[in-house]
Amino acid sequence: MKLIAFLLLAIAAIFASADFNADAVQCLALRPKYHQAINKFCKRDIVIPSGYAQRGTKVGGKAVIVTGDCRPKQRVSKRKCRKRLFKMCRHSNEIGQSNKYFGFNKCQKWTTWPMDVRV
């Protein structure tokens, strides 16, 4: 019985990982500079709000930032950071811009922003 439970958990993890990997692969194919910015930004856990999150990061004119007024502050793991941003990258508009709200009471605003394009 324990073996069956373990196998079911392993299968669920594989499917969850496959979806995450598909977003990362599509982001890399469609928007390589955003992919680089996401990897740079999500190299560690982040806290929202914080100076690090609000400054974000920029690579080749592509920016990734997280703003918010969360009280209390909310921690986001580097894995969750990458998962959210790769999905946003994959489903962004034609110039790579995307905004999504996450966190308790949607107090976190996650943004991918093409600094090199005038909108």
C-alpha positions as CSV (number, residue, x, y, z in Angstrom):
1,M,0.0,0.0,0.0
2,K,2.8,2.4,0.8
3,L,4.4,1.6,-2.5
4,I,1.2,2.6,-4.4
5,A,1.0,5.9,-2.5
6,F,4.7,6.6,-3.3
7,L,4.2,5.8,-7.0
8,L,1.1,8.1,-7.2
9,L,3.0,10.9,-5.5
10,A,5.9,10.4,-7.9
11,I,3.6,10.5,-10.9
12,A,2.0,13.7,-9.7
13,A,5.4,15.3,-9.2
14,I,6.4,14.4,-12.8
15,F,3.3,15.9,-14.3
16,A,3.7,19.1,-12.2
17,S,7.3,19.3,-13.2
18,A,6.5,18.8,-16.8
19,D,4.1,21.7,-16.9
20,F,6.7,24.0,-15.2
21,N,9.4,22.8,-17.6
22,A,7.1,23.5,-20.6
23,D,6.7,27.1,-19.5
24,A,10.4,27.5,-19.0
25,V,11.2,26.0,-22.4
26,Q,8.6,28.1,-24.2
27,C,9.8,31.2,-22.5
28,L,13.4,30.5,-23.6
29,A,12.2,29.9,-27.2
30,L,10.0,32.9,-27.4
31,R,11.8,35.4,-25.1
32,P,15.4,34.4,-24.3
33,K,16.2,37.8,-22.5
34,Y,13.2,37.4,-20.2
35,H,14.3,33.8,-19.5
36,Q,17.8,35.1,-18.5
37,A,16.2,37.9,-16.3
38,I,13.9,35.4,-14.6
39,N,16.9,33.1,-13.7
40,K,18.9,36.1,-12.4
41,F,16.0,37.4,-10.3
42,C,14.8,34.1,-8.9
43,K,18.2,32.9,-7.8
44,R,17.1,33.2,-4.2
45,D,13.9,33.4,-2.1
46,I,12.4,36.9,-2.1
47,V,10.3,38.9,0.3
48,I,7.5,41.1,-0.7
49,P,7.7,44.0,-0.2
50,S,11.4,44.5,-0.3
51,G,14.0,46.7,-2.1
52,Y,15.3,43.6,-4.0
53,A,11.8,42.7,-5.3
54,Q,10.9,46.3,-6.2
55,R,14.2,46.9,-8.0
56,G,13.9,43.7,-9.9
57,T,16.4,42.8,-12.5
58,K,17.0,43.8,-16.1
59,V,18.7,41.8,-18.9
60,G,19.0,43.2,-22.5
61,G,16.2,45.7,-21.9
62,K,13.8,43.2,-20.4
63,A,12.8,43.8,-16.8
64,V,11.2,41.6,-14.1
65,I,9.9,43.3,-11.0
66,V,7.6,42.5,-8.1
67,T,5.9,45.3,-6.2
68,G,3.4,45.1,-3.4
69,D,2.2,46.3,-0.1
70,C,1.8,43.0,1.7
71,R,1.2,43.2,5.5
72,P,2.8,41.1,6.9
73,K,5.6,40.7,4.4
74,Q,5.3,37.5,2.3
75,R,8.1,35.2,1.4
76,V,8.2,33.5,-2.0
77,S,10.5,30.6,-2.7
78,K,12.9,30.7,-5.7
79,R,11.0,27.8,-7.2
80,K,7.6,29.5,-7.0
81,C,9.2,32.7,-8.3
82,R,10.5,30.9,-11.4
83,K,7.3,29.0,-11.9
84,R,5.2,32.2,-11.8
85,L,7.4,34.2,-14.0
86,F,8.0,31.5,-16.6
87,K,4.3,31.0,-16.9
88,M,3.8,34.8,-17.3
89,C,6.6,34.9,-19.9
90,R,5.0,32.1,-21.9
91,H,1.6,33.8,-21.9
92,S,2.7,37.4,-22.2
93,N,1.5,39.8,-25.0
94,E,3.3,40.4,-28.3
95,I,6.0,42.6,-26.7
96,G,6.5,40.4,-23.7
97,Q,4.6,42.5,-21.1
98,S,2.6,40.7,-18.4
99,N,1.1,41.7,-15.1
100,K,-0.3,39.2,-12.6
101,Y,-1.4,39.5,-8.9
102,F,-0.5,36.8,-6.4
103,G,-0.2,36.4,-2.6
104,F,-2.7,36.8,0.2
105,N,-5.3,39.4,-0.8
106,K,-3.5,39.6,-4.2
107,C,-1.1,42.1,-2.6
108,Q,1.8,41.1,-4.9
109,K,2.0,42.6,-8.5
110,W,4.4,40.6,-10.7
111,T,5.5,42.3,-13.9
112,T,7.5,41.5,-17.0
113,W,8.3,44.7,-18.8
114,P,10.1,45.4,-22.1
115,M,12.1,48.5,-21.2
116,D,13.4,48.7,-24.7
117,V,10.0,49.1,-26.3
118,R,7.9,52.3,-26.2
119,V,4.3,51.6,-25.4
